[in-house]
């Protein structure tokens, strides 16, 4: 393989990986520090890559075709390395077969412009020394910073060492190293072995079985790749002791929190009040640990002056790990029942915010948000709470393709309308909508009827899908009770299901109500999330859905603040919003309609596949 060809593969894989693996375990980063870290793709170039998959193409040709569709849109800014195995020695009986692995693209940025011309230069060839290739990849990624190894394979290892043990050894290098695996049309023992590698390496496993799925996934990933996951906020390190707590003011802050029972599992911050009589909204958020079912957080606010309690909340993940969870509390003059008491310590002085991890096995990025809302001159004439608001049915129609974010900070900002996306087990997707005073947001996720292999997989697995709406202060927002709309979560089947949620009209006096009505007390950018549960050792599959977003009510007047409040979305640097999604026709469908479009946001999958194409390759010899 020539040097130009090696470098050309790197950029492409690199970009792909950037976005795909950045999720839950990525280290916290300030807006100025967006270094995606080091990524090494480990690709299978064994002889079995010439076999055919769904759609009739060979595995290698399917990968090449998919890559050609997205090359033009891939950014050329990420560092990546490419290691292949099984590319030089034909059979295990020949010398060197079990050490047949080469770093064909050193870790660096490359020349993606040359990628298209290089796709035809490779062919399936030798054995499958996965363990050796992984061990060498561990050296390639080094020992510093965030490191990703992405393995793409279509079979079982045929040589020692045991790749599961190698992955376990590599994972001891720290939480900033993860190994993700894509299995290309594998079953039985091969699938179990590859899934074991992902688990041992603190990563994720994905199944890929058709050329169409691969192509669509790559297209979605090209969108994600330009928007790597980051935790936005000024770096801060909370303390266990309140006396040493760092000061924070209105804005976004990035920290880390250790598992319960470990040093660093409690973080305390001194929240400064800069406006006399203001309401301080404080929240803490993280992606729950994928390895446990009951990860969570507890937030307590207290007066820095006299230690009196000013409110709090706790949340434990209700489904398997990987969920986006947030705890929020507010301290100000507004009291339950809609009265003002500006003389309490919670409304007139600084606060202490204590965040405690409830479970988890790894240190995890923690996002802290502080919003300072000025006091109002009077409650006279303010709209009364409407906690019992009913459901508004949202009609379908033409949909625009959209790629959901993976966090509060990279969610695309959408207008009311209809969109289409897809999700895999263990994934959370985020979307944002601007909601003004007096308006009520309604969101519905419509999962179509499914047939064929996808329908069989979903029926056998019955994953829980759930939606949550968070306010600008990252408080859970919803009506207290409603019987005329879909549930916020269901067990998905091949018959298709709909989940949804709605908030009461946004009103200042919602703050005097019970949760989650009190979450809808601020106008601004609301975040809608959807999460798909993942059973331990369960299958991986792409499930399409339609997202319908609606705003009910005309915008109203803001409360009579004593001064103009600061926009929380402008208080901290944040990523540029996504461009408007491309409108694309989609068949009209009711909430039980079908749609067989399962090709989606499997970032990892995508990445791997892309790699797959390059990986199997071996220069064709005349």
N, C-alpha and C positions, 0 to 999 in steps of 0.2 A: 504494500500500500504506500503510495507516495505521500510526502509531507503535505502538499497542498490538499490532497483528498482527506487526510486526517483532520486537518484544521477545519475544513469545511463542514465536517460532521459536527464538530464541537459546538459551534454557535447554535446550530439548530436544536440540538439536544438541550443545550444549555438553556435556551429561552424556554423551551418546553418545561424544563424542570423548574425553573424559577418559580413559576406560579403554582405548579401542581403540588409541590410538597410543602409549601410553606405553612400549612395549617397549624393545628393545635400546638405541637411542640416547639414551634419556632421561637427563638429567643426574642425578648422584648427589644424594640428598637425605637429610637426617636425618629421624627420625620426626616431629620438630616442624615440619618444613618440607614440607608436602604440597601446595604451590601447584601446580596442574596446568598453569600457564603460559597462553599465549594461543593460541586456536584460531580460525581463520576457515574456514568452509565456503564453497566456491565451487560453486554449483549451476547446472546446465544447465536453462534454461527455454526451449529452442528448440522449434520446432514438432514435431519428431520424437518428443517425449515422449508424444504422443497415440497412438503406435503400440502394438501389442499384444506382450506377451511370453508366456512359458510360463504356462499356466493360464488364458489367454483374456482377462485383464484388460489395460487399457492400462498403460503404464509408470507414469504418474502415479497412477492409481487403485490399482495394486498397492502403491505406496509409501505412499499414504495409509492403506490398510487395515492395512498392517504397523505403521505408527506408532500407529494407534489401539489396537492390542493391547498396547502397552508404555507408553503415556503415563502411566498411573496409577502405575507403579513407578519412573519416572525421577526421580532426585534433582534438586534445583533449586539446586545449589551451584557449578556451574562457569561460568567466563567463556567466552563464545563470540561470534563475530560471524558474520553470514550475508551473503554476497555472491552475487548472481544475475547471470546474463548471458543475453541474448537474450529479455528480458522486455518491452521497450518498442517496438522497431523491427521491423516485420514482415519486410522483405526487404533483402538486401544493397544493392539499388539505391537505397534511401532514405538520406538523410543520418543519420549517427550510428550506422549498423548495426554498424560494426566497433569502436565504443567503447560499445556498449550493455551496460553493467555498472553495478550499483548496490549499495552497501553498505546493504542494507535493514535489517540489525540491527547496530548498533554493538557493538563488543567490550565485553561486560558480562554480568552475570547478568541473567536475564530472568524473565518471568512465565509459566512453563510451564503454569499453570492455564488460560491462554487458548489454548493451542496447539490443542486439539481443535476448538474452534469456528472456528479460522482455516484448517483444512486444506481446506475447501471453497472458499476464495476465490481459488484460483489455477488457471491453465490454461497449456498449452504455447503458444508464440507465435512467436519470432523466429529469428535467426541464431545462430552458434556462435563468438563471438569469445573463444576460450579464452586465447590469449596475452595479450590486453589484460586480461582478468579476473584472470589470475594475477599480472601485474605490479602491478595495483592491490591485490591481496590481500597482496603483499609489503609494501606501505606500511601496510596495515591491521594487520598483526601487529607492526609496530615492529621495533626492533633489540635489545631486551633480553630475557633469559630464554629459557625454552623456548618455541618457537613451532611451531605445526603449521598447515599448509594442507591441507585435504582437498577434493579435486576430484571431483565426481560428474558424469559425462557419458555420453551415449549415441551420440556420433558424432565425426567428424573436425572439426577447426577449419575454418571457412570464411573466416577473416579473418587478416591478419598482425597481430602478429609471430608467428614460429615459437614455439609454447609450450614446446618442448624447450629451446630456447636461453634462454627466459625462466627456466625452472626451473633451468637450469645457473647463470645469473647470480644467482638468488636463493640458491642453495645456498652461494655464496661468503660469505654473511652469517655463516656459522659452523655448527658441528656441532649447535647447539641449534635449528636450523631444518630441518624435513623436510616434504616434500610427498608425501602419499599419494593414490592415485587409485583410483576405482571405475569400472569400465566396465560400463554397463548394457546387456546383450544386444548386444555389439559383436563384430565379426570383422575379419579382414584388416587393411587399412591403418589403420582407426580404432583397432583394438586395439593395433597396433604403436606408433601415435603416443601413445596414452595410457600404455602401458607405458614408453615413452621418457621421458615427463614424470616418472614415478615414479622411474626410475633416476637421471635427472639431478638430481632433488630429494632424493636420499638416502632415498627412501621405498619403499613397497610398492605393488604393483598387484594388484587383485582383480577377477575376473570375476563378474558376477551375471547369471543368465539366467532365473530363474523367480520368480513371486510367492511360491510356497511357501518357496523358499530365502531370499528376502528377509525374510519374516515370521519364520521360525524364527531367522534370524541376529539380527534385532532383539531377539527375546526373550532370546537368550543375552547379547547385548550389554548389555541392561538390568541383568543381574546383574554383568557386568564393570564397567560404568560406575561403580558405587558403590564400586569397589575399584581406584582408579588405581594403576598400577605405581609402586613406590618402591623405592629401595635403602635398607634400614634400617641404621642405624648412626650412631655419633658421627662427625662429620666429622674427618678426619685427613689430613695431607699428608705422604706418605713422601718420602724424599730419596734422591739417588743416593749420597751420601757417608754411610757408617755413623756417622761422628763426629757428624753433625747429625741422626741419625734420631730421630723423635718416639717417646715412650714409649707403649705400649699394654698394657692388661691384659686379663683375661678379659672377653669381650663382643663386640659387633659394631661394626665400623668401616667408614666409607664414604670412598673415595678415587677418584681417576681415574688411568688409566695411558695413556700415549701409545703410538703404533705403534713397532715395533722400529726402532732407528736414529734416533729423534727424542728431543729432550730430554724427560725424564719417562717414558721407557720402562722404567726401573728404579726400584722403590720399596723403600726399606729402613726397617724399623721395629725399635725396641728393645722386645722382649717381656719384661715384668717378671714374674718368678716370685714369687708372694706366699706360697706354701706350700712349705716346705722339703721337697725330695724329690718334688715333684709331677711329673706328666706334663703337658707343655704340648702341646696339639693346636692347630695353626695351619693355616688354609686361606685361599686366595684364589680368588675366583670372578668370572666375567664372562660376558656374552653375546657370543659370537664375532662378529666383523665380518661382516655379510651379503655384503660385496663381495669377500671372499677365501675360499679353501677351506682354508687352513692356519693360521688364527689360533690362538694358544695362549698358555700361561703356563708359567713355570718358577718353583718355590719352593725356596729353599735355607735351611735352619736351621743356625746355627752358634753356638758358645759365645761370649758376649760377653767372657768372661774370657780365653780363650786362642786363640780363633778356630778351634778344631777343629770339624769337620763333625758335625752332629747329625742329618742326614737331609735328604731332599728328594724332590721329584717334579716331573714335567713332563707336560704334556698338550697335544697339538695336535688341533684339531677334525678328525674323520675324515670328515666330510661337509661339504656346503656351509655357509656361514656362517649364524649365527643360533642356533647350538646353545648350551645352557647348559653351561659347562665349569667345573670346579673342580680345583685342585691342593691336596693336603693332606700334612702331615708331622707326626710326633710326636716329642717328645724327653723321655725319662724314664729310670727305672731298669730297666724291663723290656727284656731283651735277646732277640735271636733264639734260639729254642729253649726259651723259657719260664724264664729265670733272672733274678735281680735283681742289679743292680750300682749301688747308690745313690751310689757315690763318684765317678762320672764327672762332668766339668764340665757335660755335657748334662743331668744330673739334679739339679744342685745350685745352679746360678746362672742369671742372666738369659741371654736368647738374642737373636740378631739374625736377623730374617726378611727375606730379600731376594726380591722378586717381580719377574720380568722378563717383559716382553711379547715374544712370539716373532714376531708379525706384525701385520696389521691396517693400516687406512688412516686411522682416526679415533681421537681420544682417547675412551676408553670408561670408563663407571663400573666401579669395582672394589670388591668386597666382601671385607673381611677379617674372619675369625672366629677368636677365641682362646678355647679351653676349657681350664681348669686342673683337672686330675683329681688329687685327693689321693693320696698313696702308700698302698699296702695294708700291713697289718701282717704278712701272710704269704701265700705262694702255696699253702700246704697246704690240700688239700681243694677247690681251685677246679676247676670243670669243665674238662676237656681240650678243645682245639679239635676241631671236626668239619667240616673243610674240604671233605670229599667229600659233604656232604649232598645228597640227590637232590631231584628235582622232585616237588611235590605237586600233583596235578591239581585245579583249582578248578572247581567246577560252576557253571553259570549259574542263571538264575532271574529273578525280578522285579528290575528295576534302578531305581535312583534317578537322576534327572537331576542332573548336577553340572557346574559350570564350572571347568575347571582353571585354575590360576594361570599366571603368566608368569615367575616367579622363585622363589627359595627363600622369599622373605618373604611372598608373597601366596597361597601354595598352600593350598587348603582342607584341613582336617584331617579325615580319614575313618576310619570304623570298618571292620573287615573286612566285605566284602560285594560287591555287584555294582552298577556305575554305568554310565551312558552319557554320552558326550560326542562331540565331533567336532573335526577338526583340518584345517588347510589347509597346503599346501606352504610351507616356511620357518618354520613355527611350532613352538615348544616349549611343552608344557603340564606343569604340576607339581602333585603331590598329596602329602600327608603322612600318615603313619601312626605312632602311638606303639607302640614295640616294647620289651618288658621283657626283663630278663636271662633267658637260656635260650630265648627265643622266636625263631622263624625267620619272616621275612616273605617272602611269595611274591606276585608281581604278574604278571598276564597281560593283554595288550591284544589283543582279538579283533576283527579287521577282517572284516566280513561279505562275502559274495559280492555283487557289484555288477552292475547291469544298466543299460541305457539309456545316456544321454549320459555319466553319471558313470563307468560301467564302461568306456566307450570312452576317456575322458580318462585314467583311471588306468592302463589297459593300455598306452596309447601313451606315457605318461610314466614308468611303473615307478619311482615314487619309493622311496627307502630310508626305512623307518620303523625307529626304534631306541629302546630303553629303557635307562635307567641308574638304579641305586639309590644314593643318597648317604646316609651316616651323619649323625648329629647334628653331627659335626665336618666334614661335607662331604667325606669321603673316599669314593671309589668302593668299594662293598660288593657282593661276589658270592662264590659258591663258585668254587674253582679250575677245576673241570671237571665237566660233567654231560652225559650223552648221552640222558637219558630225558625231556627237556623241550624246549620251543621255543627257538629261537635268540633272542639279544638284538636281532637286526636281520634284516630281510628286504627284498627288493625286492617292493613291493606290486603285486598284479595284481587283475583283476576276479574271480578265483576266491576271493578272501578269504585272509587269512593271520593267524597268531597269533605274537606275540612275547612274551617274558617273561623274568623274572629272579628269582632267589631268593638270599637271604643265608644263611650258616651260622648256627646258633644263636648269639645274642649272648653273648660270653664275654670276660672280661678277658684270658685267655691267647691269644685270637685276635691280640692285639697282638704276639706273638712269632712270627707266621707271615708268609708272603709275601703281597703284595698280589694280589688284592683281598680275601682272607680277613681280613687285619688291619684292614680297614675296619669290620668288625662287632665292634668291641671296646668300644662304649659303648651302654648302654641309652638310649632317648630317642626323639626324633622323626626318623624316616627320611623322605627325600624320594624319590619315584618320579617319573621324568620320561619323557615320550615326545616324540620329535622326528620331523618329516617333512621329508625332503630337498626341495630346490627346484632344479630345473635352470634354467640361465640362460635367460631369455626363455620359460620354460615356462608352462603354463597354471595358473590358480588354480581350485581346486575344494574343496568341503567334503566331507570323508570321515568317516562315522560310525564309531564303535567302541564296544565294551563293555570296561570295565575291571573286572577281578576281583582282589580283594585278599584274602589269607588270612594268618592267623597260626597257626603250628604250634607246639605245646608249651605247657605251663603256665608261668606266670611263676615264676622262681626267685629266690633270694636275691642281693642285691648283694654284691660283694666286700667283705672286711673293711677298709674304708677307715679311716684314722686320724681322719678327720673327715668330716662330711657334705659331699658335693660340691654345688656350685651348679648349679642347672638352667640349661643354656645358653639355653633358650627364655625365661627370665625375666631374663637378665642385661642385656638391651637392650630398650627399648620396641619393641613390634611390633604390627601391625594386629590388630584383633579377629578371631577365627576366624569363618569363614562359619557362618551358621546351618545346622542340619541340612538336607541336601538333601531336597527333596520326593520322597517315594516315588512312583513312577509305574510302572504295570504295563508290562512289556516281554515280548514273546514269548520263551519259553525258546529258547536257541539253542546248538548245539554250536559248536566252534571253526571249523567250516566252514559254519555257517549263514548265511542271507542276511538283510539288513536294509537297506531302501532308505530311509534317513532323512537324506540329506545336507543338513542345514541346520544350521549351526553357528556356532562361535565366531569367525567372521570379524569381529573387532571393527571393523576399519576398514570392512569391507564394510558392516557394519551401520550404522555411523555415516553412511557416505556415503549409504546408501540413505535413511536417515531424512531426510537432508538433501535427498535427491533429491526426496522428496515435496514439501518446502517450496519447494525450489528452482525447480522447473518452474513454479511457480505465478506466476500473474499474475492480478491481480484481474479477475474476469469482468465484462465490461461489457455492459450491456443494449443 
